[in-house]
Each structure stands twice: as C-alpha cells, then as structure tokens.
Amino acid sequence: MASESYKRFTVHKTGHWLGMDAHDVDPYHDEAGNCRTLTAGMIFTIEPKNYIPETFNDLPDE
C-alpha cells in the first residue's frame, strides 16, 4: 500500500453517486476541497475493480 503499486490496476475510486441517473454528477468535495460527509438520503455505489491486461507481463511470481 505504501508504494501505491496498486494504482496501475485500479483506475476507479471506490464508487460513485447513485441517483435518478445511474451516474448522477455531484461534487465529491466541498468548496474547501474536503471530502463531503454522507448525509441521510445520499446513495453511492461500492464497486472496486482491478484491471490487469492480458499482455501484462511484469508481475512478480509470488
């Protein structure tokens, strides 16, 4: 985790807001740049996903 090597395979964040449209657009941060606090009625997906291409060949054996 400290080396952040996972970022090569994780192109998304944890998820996204969910509303009337599947990908409702709403800011994730407030005006000061702080993460928004979840409040009643807010809905978001949790969908971590790793993308490892078939041609990727520099993974360690272990």
PDB file of N, CA, C and O in Angstrom:
ATOM      1  N   MET A   1       0.821  -1.185   0.000  1.00  0.00           N
ATOM      2  CA  MET A   1       0.000   0.000   0.000  1.00  0.00           C
ATOM      3  C   MET A   1       0.871   1.256   0.000  1.00  0.00           C
ATOM      4  O   MET A   1       0.566   2.220  -0.703  1.00  0.00           O
ATOM      5  N   ALA A   2       1.934   1.252   0.770  1.00  0.00           N
ATOM      6  CA  ALA A   2       2.766   2.448   0.884  1.00  0.00           C
ATOM      7  C   ALA A   2       3.381   2.835  -0.459  1.00  0.00           C
ATOM      8  O   ALA A   2       3.534   4.021  -0.750  1.00  0.00           O
ATOM      9  N   SER A   3       3.734   1.843  -1.279  1.00  0.00           N
ATOM     10  CA  SER A   3       4.350   2.140  -2.577  1.00  0.00           C
ATOM     11  C   SER A   3       3.325   2.562  -3.625  1.00  0.00           C
ATOM     12  O   SER A   3       3.690   3.074  -4.683  1.00  0.00           O
ATOM     13  N   GLU A   4       2.046   2.347  -3.331  1.00  0.00           N
ATOM     14  CA  GLU A   4       0.941   2.687  -4.236  1.00  0.00           C
ATOM     15  C   GLU A   4       1.023   1.943  -5.570  1.00  0.00           C
ATOM     16  O   GLU A   4       0.528   2.435  -6.584  1.00  0.00           O
ATOM     17  N   SER A   5       1.643   0.762  -5.577  1.00  0.00           N
ATOM     18  CA  SER A   5       1.774  -0.004  -6.814  1.00  0.00           C
ATOM     19  C   SER A   5       0.415  -0.465  -7.344  1.00  0.00           C
ATOM     20  O   SER A   5       0.287  -0.751  -8.534  1.00  0.00           O
ATOM     21  N   TYR A   6      -0.583  -0.540  -6.493  1.00  0.00           N
ATOM     22  CA  TYR A   6      -1.928  -0.942  -6.905  1.00  0.00           C
ATOM     23  C   TYR A   6      -2.556   0.042  -7.884  1.00  0.00           C
ATOM     24  O   TYR A   6      -3.464  -0.331  -8.627  1.00  0.00           O
ATOM     25  N   LYS A   7      -2.097   1.279  -7.902  1.00  0.00           N
ATOM     26  CA  LYS A   7      -2.715   2.311  -8.748  1.00  0.00           C
ATOM     27  C   LYS A   7      -2.628   1.980 -10.231  1.00  0.00           C
ATOM     28  O   LYS A   7      -3.419   2.496 -11.022  1.00  0.00           O
ATOM     29  N   ARG A   8      -1.689   1.135 -10.622  1.00  0.00           N
ATOM     30  CA  ARG A   8      -1.583   0.727 -12.026  1.00  0.00           C
ATOM     31  C   ARG A   8      -2.816  -0.027 -12.470  1.00  0.00           C
ATOM     32  O   ARG A   8      -3.177   0.014 -13.646  1.00  0.00           O
ATOM     33  N   PHE A   9      -3.474  -0.721 -11.541  1.00  0.00           N
ATOM     34  CA  PHE A   9      -4.582  -1.600 -11.876  1.00  0.00           C
ATOM     35  C   PHE A   9      -5.939  -1.074 -11.424  1.00  0.00           C
ATOM     36  O   PHE A   9      -6.974  -1.621 -11.805  1.00  0.00           O
ATOM     37  N   THR A  10      -5.942  -0.039 -10.630  1.00  0.00           N
ATOM     38  CA  THR A  10      -7.183   0.500 -10.077  1.00  0.00           C
ATOM     39  C   THR A  10      -7.415   1.875 -10.679  1.00  0.00           C
ATOM     40  O   THR A  10      -6.880   2.872 -10.194  1.00  0.00           O
ATOM     41  N   VAL A  11      -8.207   1.925 -11.725  1.00  0.00           N
ATOM     42  CA  VAL A  11      -8.410   3.196 -12.423  1.00  0.00           C
ATOM     43  C   VAL A  11      -9.604   3.967 -11.877  1.00  0.00           C
ATOM     44  O   VAL A  11      -9.782   5.141 -12.201  1.00  0.00           O
ATOM     45  N   HIS A  12     -10.420   3.324 -11.056  1.00  0.00           N
ATOM     46  CA  HIS A  12     -11.578   3.976 -10.470  1.00  0.00           C
ATOM     47  C   HIS A  12     -11.344   4.209  -8.990  1.00  0.00           C
ATOM     48  O   HIS A  12     -10.416   3.663  -8.392  1.00  0.00           O
ATOM     49  N   LYS A  13     -12.189   5.017  -8.424  1.00  0.00           N
ATOM     50  CA  LYS A  13     -12.195   5.174  -6.964  1.00  0.00           C
ATOM     51  C   LYS A  13     -13.124   4.116  -6.395  1.00  0.00           C
ATOM     52  O   LYS A  13     -13.425   3.133  -7.073  1.00  0.00           O
ATOM     53  N   THR A  14     -13.581   4.293  -5.174  1.00  0.00           N
ATOM     54  CA  THR A  14     -14.425   3.297  -4.521  1.00  0.00           C
ATOM     55  C   THR A  14     -15.748   3.102  -5.233  1.00  0.00           C
ATOM     56  O   THR A  14     -16.234   1.973  -5.315  1.00  0.00           O
ATOM     57  N   GLY A  15     -16.334   4.141  -5.739  1.00  0.00           N
ATOM     58  CA  GLY A  15     -17.627   4.064  -6.402  1.00  0.00           C
ATOM     59  C   GLY A  15     -18.038   5.430  -6.913  1.00  0.00           C
ATOM     60  O   GLY A  15     -17.190   6.272  -7.208  1.00  0.00           O
ATOM     61  N   HIS A  16     -19.344   5.649  -7.017  1.00  0.00           N
ATOM     62  CA  HIS A  16     -19.852   6.926  -7.496  1.00  0.00           C
ATOM     63  C   HIS A  16     -21.245   7.148  -6.937  1.00  0.00           C
ATOM     64  O   HIS A  16     -21.894   6.223  -6.448  1.00  0.00           O
ATOM     65  N   TRP A  17     -21.692   8.399  -7.020  1.00  0.00           N
ATOM     66  CA  TRP A  17     -23.039   8.721  -6.565  1.00  0.00           C
ATOM     67  C   TRP A  17     -24.051   7.942  -7.386  1.00  0.00           C
ATOM     68  O   TRP A  17     -23.800   7.608  -8.544  1.00  0.00           O
ATOM     69  N   LEU A  18     -25.177   7.658  -6.788  1.00  0.00           N
ATOM     70  CA  LEU A  18     -26.240   6.951  -7.479  1.00  0.00           C
ATOM     71  C   LEU A  18     -27.539   7.704  -7.244  1.00  0.00           C
ATOM     72  O   LEU A  18     -27.892   8.013  -6.106  1.00  0.00           O
ATOM     73  N   GLY A  19     -28.241   7.993  -8.317  1.00  0.00           N
ATOM     74  CA  GLY A  19     -29.487   8.742  -8.197  1.00  0.00           C
ATOM     75  C   GLY A  19     -30.452   8.348  -9.290  1.00  0.00           C
ATOM     76  O   GLY A  19     -30.517   7.183  -9.684  1.00  0.00           O
ATOM     77  N   MET A  20     -31.197   9.313  -9.776  1.00  0.00           N
ATOM     78  CA  MET A  20     -32.181   9.043 -10.821  1.00  0.00           C
ATOM     79  C   MET A  20     -31.494   8.558 -12.095  1.00  0.00           C
ATOM     80  O   MET A  20     -32.037   7.722 -12.817  1.00  0.00           O
ATOM     81  N   ASP A  21     -30.313   9.077 -12.367  1.00  0.00           N
ATOM     82  CA  ASP A  21     -29.480   8.598 -13.461  1.00  0.00           C
ATOM     83  C   ASP A  21     -28.412   7.723 -12.806  1.00  0.00           C
ATOM     84  O   ASP A  21     -27.999   8.005 -11.682  1.00  0.00           O
ATOM     85  N   ALA A  22     -27.972   6.703 -13.460  1.00  0.00           N
ATOM     86  CA  ALA A  22     -27.011   5.779 -12.844  1.00  0.00           C
ATOM     87  C   ALA A  22     -25.739   6.471 -12.384  1.00  0.00           C
ATOM     88  O   ALA A  22     -25.144   6.061 -11.387  1.00  0.00           O
ATOM     89  N   HIS A  23     -25.314   7.501 -13.079  1.00  0.00           N
ATOM     90  CA  HIS A  23     -24.088   8.205 -12.723  1.00  0.00           C
ATOM     91  C   HIS A  23     -24.387   9.686 -12.486  1.00  0.00           C
ATOM     92  O   HIS A  23     -23.872  10.553 -13.192  1.00  0.00           O
ATOM     93  N   ASP A  24     -25.218   9.962 -11.495  1.00  0.00           N
ATOM     94  CA  ASP A  24     -25.501  11.361 -11.172  1.00  0.00           C
ATOM     95  C   ASP A  24     -24.206  12.094 -10.866  1.00  0.00           C
ATOM     96  O   ASP A  24     -23.305  11.559 -10.220  1.00  0.00           O
ATOM     97  N   VAL A  25     -24.136  13.309 -11.335  1.00  0.00           N
ATOM     98  CA  VAL A  25     -22.946  14.122 -11.116  1.00  0.00           C
ATOM     99  C   VAL A  25     -23.199  15.027  -9.916  1.00  0.00           C
ATOM    100  O   VAL A  25     -24.175  15.776  -9.886  1.00  0.00           O
ATOM    101  N   ASP A  26     -22.335  14.952  -8.958  1.00  0.00           N
ATOM    102  CA  ASP A  26     -22.383  15.806  -7.789  1.00  0.00           C
ATOM    103  C   ASP A  26     -20.957  15.861  -7.258  1.00  0.00           C
ATOM    104  O   ASP A  26     -20.228  14.874  -7.354  1.00  0.00           O
ATOM    105  N   PRO A  27     -20.554  16.978  -6.709  1.00  0.00           N
ATOM    106  CA  PRO A  27     -19.161  17.061  -6.247  1.00  0.00           C
ATOM    107  C   PRO A  27     -18.880  16.099  -5.087  1.00  0.00           C
ATOM    108  O   PRO A  27     -19.729  15.879  -4.224  1.00  0.00           O
ATOM    109  N   TYR A  28     -17.687  15.541  -5.089  1.00  0.00           N
ATOM    110  CA  TYR A  28     -17.257  14.662  -4.008  1.00  0.00           C
ATOM    111  C   TYR A  28     -16.583  15.465  -2.896  1.00  0.00           C
ATOM    112  O   TYR A  28     -16.367  14.958  -1.796  1.00  0.00           O
ATOM    113  N   HIS A  29     -16.257  16.715  -3.192  1.00  0.00           N
ATOM    114  CA  HIS A  29     -15.569  17.575  -2.232  1.00  0.00           C
ATOM    115  C   HIS A  29     -16.338  18.882  -2.066  1.00  0.00           C
ATOM    116  O   HIS A  29     -17.056  19.313  -2.967  1.00  0.00           O
ATOM    117  N   ASP A  30     -16.175  19.501  -0.904  1.00  0.00           N
ATOM    118  CA  ASP A  30     -16.809  20.799  -0.676  1.00  0.00           C
ATOM    119  C   ASP A  30     -15.954  21.908  -1.274  1.00  0.00           C
ATOM    120  O   ASP A  30     -14.935  21.635  -1.909  1.00  0.00           O
ATOM    121  N   GLU A  31     -16.360  23.151  -1.076  1.00  0.00           N
ATOM    122  CA  GLU A  31     -15.656  24.287  -1.671  1.00  0.00           C
ATOM    123  C   GLU A  31     -14.208  24.411  -1.183  1.00  0.00           C
ATOM    124  O   GLU A  31     -13.357  24.963  -1.882  1.00  0.00           O
ATOM    125  N   ALA A  32     -13.938  23.897   0.011  1.00  0.00           N
ATOM    126  CA  ALA A  32     -12.586  23.967   0.586  1.00  0.00           C
ATOM    127  C   ALA A  32     -11.723  22.775   0.165  1.00  0.00           C
ATOM    128  O   ALA A  32     -10.552  22.698   0.539  1.00  0.00           O
ATOM    129  N   GLY A  33     -12.294  21.843  -0.614  1.00  0.00           N
ATOM    130  CA  GLY A  33     -11.535  20.676  -1.066  1.00  0.00           C
ATOM    131  C   GLY A  33     -11.614  19.488  -0.127  1.00  0.00           C
ATOM    132  O   GLY A  33     -10.935  18.484  -0.342  1.00  0.00           O
ATOM    133  N   ASN A  34     -12.435  19.587   0.915  1.00  0.00           N
ATOM    134  CA  ASN A  34     -12.603  18.484   1.865  1.00  0.00           C
ATOM    135  C   ASN A  34     -13.626  17.485   1.335  1.00  0.00           C
ATOM    136  O   ASN A  34     -14.583  17.867   0.662  1.00  0.00           O
ATOM    137  N   CYS A  35     -13.424  16.205   1.641  1.00  0.00           N
ATOM    138  CA  CYS A  35     -14.398  15.184   1.251  1.00  0.00           C
ATOM    139  C   CYS A  35     -15.739  15.490   1.900  1.00  0.00           C
ATOM    140  O   CYS A  35     -15.805  15.872   3.068  1.00  0.00           O
ATOM    141  N   ARG A  36     -16.797  15.318   1.135  1.00  0.00           N
ATOM    142  CA  ARG A  36     -18.131  15.563   1.677  1.00  0.00           C
ATOM    143  C   ARG A  36     -18.492  14.498   2.698  1.00  0.00           C
ATOM    144  O   ARG A  36     -18.079  13.344   2.580  1.00  0.00           O
ATOM    145  N   THR A  37     -19.259  14.889   3.691  1.00  0.00           N
ATOM    146  CA  THR A  37     -19.777  13.964   4.688  1.00  0.00           C
ATOM    147  C   THR A  37     -21.102  13.416   4.184  1.00  0.00           C
ATOM    148  O   THR A  37     -21.959  14.168   3.722  1.00  0.00           O
ATOM    149  N   LEU A  38     -21.264  12.096   4.277  1.00  0.00           N
ATOM    150  CA  LEU A  38     -22.523  11.494   3.861  1.00  0.00           C
ATOM    151  C   LEU A  38     -23.641  11.945   4.789  1.00  0.00           C
ATOM    152  O   LEU A  38     -23.466  12.028   6.004  1.00  0.00           O
ATOM    153  N   THR A  39     -24.778  12.231   4.200  1.00  0.00           N
ATOM    154  CA  THR A  39     -25.950  12.616   4.977  1.00  0.00           C
ATOM    155  C   THR A  39     -27.121  11.733   4.558  1.00  0.00           C
ATOM    156  O   THR A  39     -27.052  11.024   3.554  1.00  0.00           O
ATOM    157  N   ALA A  40     -28.181  11.787   5.331  1.00  0.00           N
ATOM    158  CA  ALA A  40     -29.362  10.975   5.048  1.00  0.00           C
ATOM    159  C   ALA A  40     -29.835  11.205   3.622  1.00  0.00           C
ATOM    160  O   ALA A  40     -29.931  12.345   3.168  1.00  0.00           O
ATOM    161  N   GLY A  41     -30.131  10.122   2.921  1.00  0.00           N
ATOM    162  CA  GLY A  41     -30.644  10.199   1.562  1.00  0.00           C
ATOM    163  C   GLY A  41     -29.574  10.122   0.479  1.00  0.00           C
ATOM    164  O   GLY A  41     -29.903   9.946  -0.694  1.00  0.00           O
ATOM    165  N   MET A  42     -28.301  10.249   0.848  1.00  0.00           N
ATOM    166  CA  MET A  42     -27.228  10.133  -0.139  1.00  0.00           C
ATOM    167  C   MET A  42     -26.966   8.660  -0.418  1.00  0.00           C
ATOM    168  O   MET A  42     -26.916   7.849   0.506  1.00  0.00           O
ATOM    169  N   ILE A  43     -26.800   8.314  -1.689  1.00  0.00           N
ATOM    170  CA  ILE A  43     -26.556   6.930  -2.084  1.00  0.00           C
ATOM    171  C   ILE A  43     -25.354   6.904  -3.020  1.00  0.00           C
ATOM    172  O   ILE A  43     -25.235   7.746  -3.910  1.00  0.00           O
ATOM    173  N   PHE A  44     -24.465   5.937  -2.817  1.00  0.00           N
ATOM    174  CA  PHE A  44     -23.347   5.751  -3.729  1.00  0.00           C
ATOM    175  C   PHE A  44     -23.064   4.267  -3.868  1.00  0.00           C
ATOM    176  O   PHE A  44     -23.425   3.465  -3.006  1.00  0.00           O
ATOM    177  N   THR A  45     -22.416   3.917  -4.957  1.00  0.00           N
ATOM    178  CA  THR A  45     -22.072   2.521  -5.212  1.00  0.00           C
ATOM    179  C   THR A  45     -20.738   2.192  -4.547  1.00  0.00           C
ATOM    180  O   THR A  45     -19.944   3.086  -4.251  1.00  0.00           O
ATOM    181  N   ILE A  46     -20.505   0.931  -4.320  1.00  0.00           N
ATOM    182  CA  ILE A  46     -19.199   0.446  -3.877  1.00  0.00           C
ATOM    183  C   ILE A  46     -18.798  -0.606  -4.898  1.00  0.00           C
ATOM    184  O   ILE A  46     -19.342  -1.710  -4.918  1.00  0.00           O
ATOM    185  N   GLU A  47     -17.859  -0.257  -5.728  1.00  0.00           N
ATOM    186  CA  GLU A  47     -17.514  -1.150  -6.829  1.00  0.00           C
ATOM    187  C   GLU A  47     -16.032  -1.099  -7.166  1.00  0.00           C
ATOM    188  O   GLU A  47     -15.661  -0.699  -8.269  1.00  0.00           O
ATOM    189  N   PRO A  48     -15.189  -1.497  -6.233  1.00  0.00           N
ATOM    190  CA  PRO A  48     -13.774  -1.535  -6.592  1.00  0.00           C
ATOM    191  C   PRO A  48     -13.536  -2.576  -7.684  1.00  0.00           C
ATOM    192  O   PRO A  48     -14.184  -3.623  -7.706  1.00  0.00           O
ATOM    193  N   LYS A  49     -12.634  -2.292  -8.557  1.00  0.00           N
ATOM    194  CA  LYS A  49     -12.340  -3.212  -9.650  1.00  0.00           C
ATOM    195  C   LYS A  49     -10.888  -3.039 -10.040  1.00  0.00           C
ATOM    196  O   LYS A  49     -10.380  -1.918 -10.086  1.00  0.00           O
ATOM    197  N   ASN A  50     -10.230  -4.129 -10.317  1.00  0.00           N
ATOM    198  CA  ASN A  50      -8.851  -4.090 -10.804  1.00  0.00           C
ATOM    199  C   ASN A  50      -8.844  -4.455 -12.277  1.00  0.00           C
ATOM    200  O   ASN A  50      -9.568  -5.349 -12.715  1.00  0.00           O
ATOM    201  N   TYR A  51      -8.025  -3.758 -13.025  1.00  0.00           N
ATOM    202  CA  TYR A  51      -7.878  -4.012 -14.459  1.00  0.00           C
ATOM    203  C   TYR A  51      -6.455  -4.485 -14.709  1.00  0.00           C
ATOM    204  O   TYR A  51      -5.506  -3.716 -14.557  1.00  0.00           O
ATOM    205  N   ILE A  52      -6.305  -5.748 -15.093  1.00  0.00           N
ATOM    206  CA  ILE A  52      -4.984  -6.303 -15.395  1.00  0.00           C
ATOM    207  C   ILE A  52      -5.026  -6.807 -16.829  1.00  0.00           C
ATOM    208  O   ILE A  52      -5.674  -7.814 -17.113  1.00  0.00           O
ATOM    209  N   PRO A  53      -4.341  -6.118 -17.737  1.00  0.00           N
ATOM    210  CA  PRO A  53      -4.374  -6.519 -19.149  1.00  0.00           C
ATOM    211  C   PRO A  53      -3.755  -7.900 -19.361  1.00  0.00           C
ATOM    212  O   PRO A  53      -2.846  -8.302 -18.634  1.00  0.00           O
ATOM    213  N   GLU A  54      -4.254  -8.615 -20.355  1.00  0.00           N
ATOM    214  CA  GLU A  54      -3.719  -9.944 -20.674  1.00  0.00           C
ATOM    215  C   GLU A  54      -2.244  -9.876 -21.044  1.00  0.00           C
ATOM    216  O   GLU A  54      -1.497 -10.817 -20.775  1.00  0.00           O
ATOM    217  N   THR A  55      -1.823  -8.801 -21.641  1.00  0.00           N
ATOM    218  CA  THR A  55      -0.444  -8.678 -22.101  1.00  0.00           C
ATOM    219  C   THR A  55       0.492  -8.186 -21.008  1.00  0.00           C
ATOM    220  O   THR A  55       1.675  -7.956 -21.260  1.00  0.00           O
ATOM    221  N   PHE A  56      -0.022  -8.025 -19.813  1.00  0.00           N
ATOM    222  CA  PHE A  56       0.794  -7.526 -18.714  1.00  0.00           C
ATOM    223  C   PHE A  56       1.736  -8.631 -18.267  1.00  0.00           C
ATOM    224  O   PHE A  56       1.279  -9.709 -17.889  1.00  0.00           O
ATOM    225  N   ASN A  57       3.035  -8.388 -18.299  1.00  0.00           N
ATOM    226  CA  ASN A  57       3.970  -9.479 -18.000  1.00  0.00           C
ATOM    227  C   ASN A  57       5.066  -9.114 -16.999  1.00  0.00           C
ATOM    228  O   ASN A  57       6.068  -9.823 -16.913  1.00  0.00           O
ATOM    229  N   ASP A  58       4.905  -8.043 -16.251  1.00  0.00           N
ATOM    230  CA  ASP A  58       5.960  -7.722 -15.290  1.00  0.00           C
ATOM    231  C   ASP A  58       5.491  -7.855 -13.837  1.00  0.00           C
ATOM    232  O   ASP A  58       5.989  -7.154 -12.956  1.00  0.00           O
ATOM    233  N   LEU A  59       4.527  -8.758 -13.588  1.00  0.00           N
ATOM    234  CA  LEU A  59       4.108  -9.038 -12.226  1.00  0.00           C
ATOM    235  C   LEU A  59       5.105  -9.990 -11.576  1.00  0.00           C
ATOM    236  O   LEU A  59       5.655 -10.858 -12.254  1.00  0.00           O
ATOM    237  N   PRO A  60       5.346  -9.843 -10.282  1.00  0.00           N
ATOM    238  CA  PRO A  60       6.232 -10.801  -9.620  1.00  0.00           C
ATOM    239  C   PRO A  60       5.590 -12.183  -9.570  1.00  0.00           C
ATOM    240  O   PRO A  60       4.365 -12.297  -9.613  1.00  0.00           O
ATOM    241  N   ASP A  61       6.400 -13.231  -9.479  1.00  0.00           N
ATOM    242  CA  ASP A  61       5.897 -14.607  -9.441  1.00  0.00           C
ATOM    243  C   ASP A  61       5.111 -14.902  -8.162  1.00  0.00           C
ATOM    244  O   ASP A  61       4.227 -15.760  -8.172  1.00  0.00           O
ATOM    245  N   GLU A  62       5.410 -14.221  -7.080  1.00  0.00           N
ATOM    246  CA  GLU A  62       4.731 -14.503  -5.806  1.00  0.00           C
ATOM    247  C   GLU A  62       3.710 -13.458  -5.500  1.00  0.00           C
ATOM    248  O   GLU A  62       3.042 -13.532  -4.469  1.00  0.00           O
TER     249      GLU A  62
END
